């Protein structure tokens, strides 16, 4: 089965960047409501040798636009890392989303086995496109996205898994969880579909019985 690199990457990045933007807006409101300087949250970190929230968000956007740029050959926008508040971080996220949404499916490689190179300060990394996305781009993207979430959660911002996941595209549900998460109700199976399923079961049972009789002979 061929891998659709556009579907694998662009919509996924956009969805998660929108979730991050919503989380940052909640963080800004939380700081205001609690009388905390926004800088306290923006400079918060999980360990002394880890990047603060500001840098985590910057790297999230860099990973998203960098991945799509390498796959398509399109020049990614260059952002100055001078963000100093939540509004500027959200603008950075919005600009990243705009870049990714502007890319067309035909710009992405048709073959996931195509070679791709990534230059780093001490050398060059070599992958095929699928390996690059699944083994490098996504893990790095989610690492910094999760760290940004954890910094805010650790500092008392009232967010949860629902904020991190957002409204998962195409997901429906039945039962209480649908109302709790604001999800559309899953469509019930039609009577025709149910009858077809029962008919198949009956047919399979008949085939099995015939097979047993044949085996006895």
N, C-alpha and C positions, 0 to 999 in steps of 0.2 A: 504494500500500500504506500503510495507516494505521500510525502509530507508537504502540506501547504504552508510554506514559510510565512506568508502574509497572515493567514488566520492564526498561525501558531504564535505570532509575536505582536503585531500592531494592536489588535483589539484587547489583548491581555495587558499590554502596557497602559493603554488608555484607561481601561477599567480601574486598574490599581492606582494610577496617578490621580484619578478623580476621587477615589476613596481617601488617598493621602491628603488631598486638598480639603476634603470635608473634615478630616481629623484635625488638621491644623486650624481650621476655623473654630472648631470646638475648643481647641487649646487656647486660642486667643480670647474667646468668651470666658473660659475658665479662669484665666489669669486676671481678667478685669473683674469678674465676680468675686474673686478671693483677695483682691487687692494686691496681687503679685506683679512685680515688674515682668513684662514679657521676656526680658533678657535672661531672667532666671531659668525659664523653660528652654529658651533658644540655646543657651549655653550649657544646659544640663547634659550629663553623660553618664553611662552606666559604670564606667571604670576610668581611673585616671589616664590610662593609655589609649582610651577609645575616643573617637571623634564626638563632638557635641551634636545636638539635634540639628543645628544649622548645616553643618557639613554633611550629616547623614542624608538630609533632604537633597542637598546639591548633588551628591553622588547618585542618589536614586534617579534623578532626572538625567544625569550624565550617562548612566548605564542604559536607560531607555532609548534616548536619542542616538547614543553611540552604536547600539546594536542595530537599530534600523538603518543608520547611515552606512555601516559596514556591509550590511546585506544588500542594500540597493545601490550604493555608490553615490547617493544624494548627499550633498554637503549639509551637515548638521549646523544649526545655529550655535554660535559661541556665546556663552554666558560668562560675564565677569562674576567672580565669586565674592561680590561685595554685599550680598543680601544681609540686611540688618534687622528685619522685622518679619512678622507673619505675612503681611501684605506682599512684600517683595518675594518671599518664598512661593506664595500662591501664584504670583505673576510668572515666576520661573516655571512652575508646573504647567500653567496654562499655555505658555509659549512652547513647552515641550509637546504637549498634547496637540497643539495646532500644527507643529511640524510633522508629527506622526500621522495625523489625520489627512495631511496634504499628500501623503505618499499613496501611490496607486498599486494595486495588486500586481500589475504587469512589471513593476520595477523590481520586484523580489525574484530571486533565482527560481527557476522551475525545478532545478535539480538540487535536492538537499545534500548531495554528495559533492557539490562544487567546493573547491578549496577556498579558504578564507584565512587571511593573516591579520594578526593583531600585534602592533608594535608597542613594546613597553620599554622603559628606560634602559633595561639591561639585556634586551634581546627581542626576538620575534617569536610569537606563539603561532602554531599552525594547527588548524582544525579543518573539518568539512563544515558546512553551514549548520547542519543539524547538531553536530557535536558542540559547536560554538554556542548555539542558542541554549541547548539543554544542559550542557556541562559547565558553561562559563557565564553567559549573559544572565540567564534566569537566576542561578544561585546567588550571584552578586547583587542583582536587583532586589531579590527578596530578603537577602541578609540586611541590607541597609534600610529597606522599608520596614522590616520587623523591628530593627533596632530603634528607628525613629518612633514607632508605636510604643515600644517598651519604655523608652525614656519618658514619654508623656504619661504613660500609665503609672510608672514608678513615682512620678512627681504629682500624683493626685488628680490628673485629668480624668474625668468620668467617661471613659471609652471602653468598648468591649469588642469581642470577636465579631459581632455584627457590623461594627464600624470598619473593622479591618477587611472583612469579606465583601461588604456592600451588597447590592442587589446583583447576585450572580446572573449573568446573561443566560436566558433560556431556562432558568430553574423555576420549577413550580412545586407546590407542596399540597398535602392534604392534612387535615387535623388542625390542632391548636397552633402548631408552628407556623402555619400559613398566615394566620392573623397576627401572631406575635412578631413575625419578621416582615409583614406587609407584602407577602408573596402572592402571586396569582394562584388560584386553585387549580390543581391538576385536573385535566379533563377526564371524566369517567369513560370507561370503555363502553362502546356501543353494544347493544344486544346482538347485533350481527357478528361483532368481533368475538363475543363470548360464545355464541353458538358455534362459530368456526373452531374455537379452541376446544370445545367439548367434542365436536365431530372428529377433530384430529386425535384426541385422546382415545376415542372409541375405535378409530381406525388402527392406531398403534397397538391397542389391546388385542384386536383381531389378528393383526400380523404376528404378534408375540405368541398367541395361542396356536396359530397355524405352524409357527416355527417349532414349538414344543412337540406337536403331533408328529411333525416330520422327523424330529430327532428321535422319538420313540420307535418309529419304524426302522 
